[in-house]
Amino acid sequence: MKRLIYTIALLVFFTPFLTAQSKKFIYTETKMGSPFNLILVSTDSNQANTLAQKCFQLIDSLNHIFSNYDSSSELSIINASAGLRPIKMSSAMFDLVKQSKHAYEESSGTYDITIGPLSALWRKARKSKQFPSTPIIVASKKLVGFNQLKINTIAQTIFLPHVGMQLDFGGIAKGYIAQWVIDYLAQNGIHQALADAGGDIVMSGNPLDNKGWLIGINLPETTDDLLTKKLLLQNSAVATSGDVYQSFEHKGIKYSHIIDPRTGYGVTNLRNVTIIAKHGATADWLATACSILPIKEAKKMAAANKAALLITTIQNGKLHFESTPNFKKYWQAANVIQGEN
């Protein structure tokens, strides 16, 4: 969707190898514009190396479907056909479009993959440092709306009916791809693994003799400073959305790179949103939608999708926390964050 939604990097903490038989193997390659970190536990270094390379090849093949930076990608072909003709979707594209439709409906339209025209507009504005005019924003917003898409579920085709419409899978594709990697590893006998797609993290079973994967969360508006407590997770996905790198300040107002498709503007209620969910795509889009919705509605939506939510803000120079009740069980430490609701 939007920006490409830039999720703030969640840092993964490792412990030494605990057994002679099984070891952690760590791999990193640049994929989708950011480092993609892969950790897997295996007794066989050859198996680990082979599977890691196949995972990176899988990432490339999926990125070639969903990337709007690759002019030959399936997504680029769909966007180039806007107003002209329907396009037959691959099975992966069809699946992600279905998940995006669910996200659109669940989020009251705050997550919308048709936000492409607004994403492009604000990306250009940040680069040129020129705030878009109201008429341009209004014109772009007319091209946005998932309910305008023509999807034939039998033929598995998609049609963008108006010239200028564009799909943008930022805010769901990275989590979706990380989930594919973990599922692929499980199918090949690896049940202790973690895939970190630039901050969208999906993991399977706890590594070696540890109780889970330790995950750190950035403080708002920082790249390196972390909350003092860490998350202890397994068989789940986690994503954090915030504004360390991309925002736009105009007349004293700071606009997030996360765009509200209903208004056409970046949100101004700046916050860090962390989501824990069962599926990578779900964690990804929920982190975006919960950055836009009022806090009460965000909590309700997270609960409806069986996810845990933490919202971190800075108020009067102090950290303030809002969370769903189920988030507390994921903290490694027993004590509760001060000010958490």
C-alpha positions in Angstrom: 0.0 0.0 0.0 1.0 3.6 0.6 4.5 4.5 1.2 6.0 1.5 0.9 5.1 1.4 4.5 8.4 1.6 6.2 8.4 -0.6 9.3 11.0 0.4 11.9 13.6 -2.3 12.3 13.0 -4.8 15.1 16.3 -6.0 16.4 16.8 -9.8 17.0 19.0 -10.9 19.8 20.9 -14.1 19.7 22.3 -16.5 22.3 25.4 -18.8 21.8 24.9 -22.3 20.3 23.6 -24.6 23.0 24.1 -28.0 21.5 26.7 -29.8 19.5 24.1 -31.3 17.1 22.0 -28.3 16.2 23.3 -24.8 15.3 22.0 -21.5 14.2 22.9 -20.4 10.7 22.6 -16.7 9.9 22.3 -15.3 6.4 21.8 -11.8 5.1 21.1 -10.5 1.6 19.7 -7.2 0.4 16.2 -7.8 -0.8 13.2 -5.5 -1.5 15.4 -2.5 -0.7 16.5 -3.5 2.7 18.5 -6.3 4.4 16.7 -9.6 4.6 17.9 -11.6 7.6 17.4 -15.3 7.7 18.2 -17.5 10.7 17.6 -21.2 10.8 18.5 -24.1 13.1 19.9 -27.3 11.5 22.3 -30.1 12.2 23.6 -30.0 8.6 25.5 -26.9 7.3 25.1 -28.1 3.7 21.4 -28.4 4.2 21.2 -24.9 5.8 23.2 -23.3 3.0 21.2 -24.9 0.3 17.9 -24.0 1.9 19.0 -20.4 2.6 19.9 -19.9 -1.1 16.5 -21.4 -2.2 14.8 -19.0 0.3 16.5 -16.0 -1.3 15.6 -17.2 -4.7 12.0 -17.6 -3.5 12.1 -14.0 -2.2 13.3 -12.8 -5.6 10.5 -14.6 -7.4 7.8 -13.2 -5.2 9.3 -9.7 -5.3 9.1 -10.0 -9.1 5.4 -10.4 -8.7 4.7 -7.7 -6.1 7.3 -5.0 -6.7 6.2 -1.6 -8.2 9.9 -0.7 -8.7 10.4 -3.6 -11.2 9.0 -2.5 -14.5 8.5 -6.1 -15.7 6.8 -7.3 -12.5 3.3 -8.7 -12.5 2.2 -5.7 -10.4 3.7 -3.2 -12.9 1.9 -5.0 -15.7 -1.4 -4.7 -13.8 -0.8 -1.0 -13.1 0.1 -0.3 -16.8 -3.1 -1.9 -17.9 -5.3 0.4 -15.8 -8.3 1.6 -17.8 -7.3 -0.8 -20.7 -7.9 -4.4 -19.9 -8.2 -7.1 -17.2 -5.1 -9.1 -16.3 -4.9 -12.7 -15.3 -3.3 -13.0 -11.9 -0.8 -15.6 -10.7 -1.9 -17.7 -7.8 0.3 -15.7 -5.4 -1.1 -12.4 -6.7 -4.6 -13.7 -6.4 -4.0 -14.8 -2.8 -2.5 -11.5 -1.8 -5.3 -9.5 -3.4 -7.8 -11.6 -1.4 -5.9 -10.9 1.8 -5.7 -7.2 0.9 -9.5 -7.2 0.3 -10.0 -8.7 3.8 -7.6 -6.0 5.2 -9.5 -3.2 3.5 -12.8 -4.5 4.9 -11.5 -5.1 8.4 -9.7 -1.8 8.6 -12.6 0.5 7.5 -10.7 1.4 4.4 -7.5 2.5 6.3 -5.5 -0.2 4.6 -6.1 0.0 0.8 -3.7 -1.4 -1.9 -5.2 1.1 -4.5 -3.4 3.9 -2.7 -0.7 3.9 -5.4 -1.5 7.3 -6.8 -1.2 8.9 -3.4 1.9 7.0 -2.5 3.6 8.2 -5.7 2.4 11.8 -5.1 3.8 12.0 -1.5 7.0 10.2 -2.5 7.6 12.9 -5.1 6.7 15.6 -2.5 9.2 14.3 0.0 11.9 14.2 -2.6 11.2 17.6 -4.0 10.3 19.1 -0.6 7.2 20.6 -2.2 3.9 20.2 -0.3 1.2 18.9 -2.7 -1.7 21.3 -3.6 -5.2 20.5 -2.5 -6.5 20.0 -6.1 -3.7 17.5 -6.8 -4.5 15.5 -3.7 -8.2 15.5 -4.4 -7.5 14.3 -8.0 -5.3 11.6 -6.8 -7.7 10.5 -4.1 -10.4 9.9 -6.8 -8.3 7.1 -8.2 -8.2 5.4 -4.8 -10.7 2.9 -3.5 -10.5 -0.9 -3.3 -14.3 -1.0 -4.1 -13.5 0.3 -7.6 -11.5 -2.8 -8.5 -13.0 -5.3 -10.8 -12.0 -8.8 -9.6 -13.2 -12.0 -11.3 -12.7 -14.7 -8.8 -13.5 -17.5 -11.3 -11.2 -16.3 -14.0 -8.8 -14.9 -11.4 -8.4 -11.6 -13.3 -8.1 -8.1 -12.0 -9.0 -4.8 -13.7 -8.2 -1.3 -12.6 -11.1 0.6 -14.4 -9.5 4.1 -14.5 -6.4 5.2 -16.2 -3.9 6.3 -13.5 -5.0 3.8 -10.9 -2.1 1.9 -9.2 -1.9 -0.9 -6.7 0.8 -0.6 -4.0 1.5 -3.6 -1.8 3.7 -1.7 0.7 2.5 -2.6 4.2 1.6 -6.2 3.3 4.0 -7.7 0.8 7.1 -7.9 3.0 5.2 -9.7 5.8 3.5 -12.0 3.2 6.9 -12.9 1.7 8.5 -13.5 5.1 5.7 -15.9 5.9 6.3 -17.7 2.6 9.9 -18.2 3.6 9.0 -19.7 7.0 6.4 -21.9 5.5 8.8 -23.1 2.9 11.4 -24.0 5.5 8.8 -25.9 7.5 7.9 -27.9 4.4 11.6 -28.8 4.2 12.0 -30.0 7.8 13.2 -26.7 9.4 10.9 -25.8 12.3 13.2 -23.4 14.1 13.7 -20.3 11.9 13.2 -16.6 11.7 12.8 -14.4 8.6 13.3 -10.6 9.0 12.2 -8.7 5.9 13.4 -5.3 6.8 11.5 -5.2 10.1 8.6 -7.4 9.2 9.5 -10.6 11.2 8.0 -14.1 11.0 9.3 -17.0 13.1 8.6 -20.6 13.7 9.6 -22.6 16.8 11.9 -21.4 19.6 15.6 -21.8 18.6 17.6 -24.5 20.3 17.0 -24.6 24.0 15.7 -21.0 24.3 12.1 -20.3 25.3 11.6 -18.2 22.2 13.1 -15.5 19.9 14.0 -12.3 21.7 12.8 -9.2 19.8 13.6 -5.6 20.6 11.3 -2.6 19.7 12.6 0.8 18.8 11.7 3.9 20.8 9.6 6.4 18.8 11.6 8.5 16.4 14.9 6.6 16.9 16.8 4.1 15.0 19.0 2.5 17.6 17.4 3.1 21.0 15.2 0.3 22.3 12.5 -0.2 24.9 14.2 -1.7 28.0 12.0 -4.9 27.7 12.1 -7.4 24.9 9.4 -9.6 23.3 9.7 -13.4 23.7 8.0 -14.9 20.7 7.6 -18.2 18.7 5.4 -19.3 15.9 4.2 -15.8 15.2 4.8 -12.6 13.3 5.7 -9.1 14.5 5.8 -5.8 12.7 6.4 -2.2 13.9 5.3 0.9 12.0 6.7 4.3 12.7 8.4 7.4 11.3 12.1 7.4 11.8 13.1 7.9 8.2 10.2 9.3 6.2 7.9 12.2 7.1 7.0 15.6 5.8 6.9 18.8 7.8 4.7 21.7 6.5 3.7 24.8 8.4 4.8 23.3 11.7 2.8 20.1 11.1 4.6 16.8 10.7 2.9 14.4 8.3 3.7 10.7 8.5 4.7 8.7 5.4 1.7 6.5 6.3 -1.1 7.9 4.3 -4.8 7.8 5.3 -6.4 6.7 2.0 -9.7 8.3 3.2 -8.2 11.8 3.4 -5.2 11.7 1.0 -2.9 13.1 3.6 -0.2 11.5 5.9 -1.4 11.0 9.4 -0.3 13.6 12.0 -1.0 11.5 15.1 2.6 10.2 15.1 3.1 6.9 17.0 5.0 3.6 16.9 2.6 0.7 16.4 3.8 -2.9 17.1 1.6 -5.8 16.1 2.0 -9.5 17.0 -0.1 -11.8 14.9 -0.1 -15.4 13.6 0.6 -14.5 9.9 3.2 -12.1 8.5 0.8 -10.3 6.1 -1.7 -9.8 9.0 0.9 -8.2 11.3 2.1 -6.0 8.4 -1.3 -4.5 7.4 -2.5 -4.2 10.9 0.5 -2.1 11.8 -0.4 0.3 9.1 -4.1 0.5 9.8 -3.5 0.9 13.6 -1.3 3.8 12.8 -4.2 5.6 11.2 -7.3 4.6 13.3 -8.1 6.2 16.7 -6.5 4.2 19.5 -9.8 2.7 20.7 -10.8 1.5 17.2 -7.2 0.2 16.7 -7.4 -1.9 19.8 -10.8 -3.3 18.8 -9.6 -4.2 15.3 -6.5 -5.9 16.6 -8.5 -8.0 19.0 -11.0 -8.9 16.2 -8.1 -10.3 14.2 -6.6 -12.2 17.1 -3.6 -9.9 17.3 -1.8 -8.1 20.1 -1.2 -4.4 19.8 1.2 -1.9 21.5 1.1 1.8 20.7 4.1 3.9 21.9 4.0 7.7 21.8 6.0 10.5 23.4 3.8 12.8 25.4 5.4 15.8 27.2 8.8 14.2 26.8 7.7 10.9 28.4 6.9 7.6 26.9 3.3 6.6 26.9 1.9 3.2 26.1 -1.4 1.8 25.0 -2.0 -1.9 24.5 -4.4 -4.7 24.1 -4.5 -6.9 27.3 -3.0 -9.9 25.5 0.2 -7.9 24.7 1.5 -8.3 28.2 2.1 -12.0 28.0 4.8 -11.5 25.3 7.2 -9.4 27.4 10.2 -11.3 28.5 10.3 -9.6 31.9 7.5 -10.1 34.4 7.0 -6.5 35.4 4.5 -4.4 33.4 5.6 -1.2 31.6 4.8 1.9 33.6 1.9 3.8 32.1 0.7 0.8 30.0 -3.1 0.7 29.6 
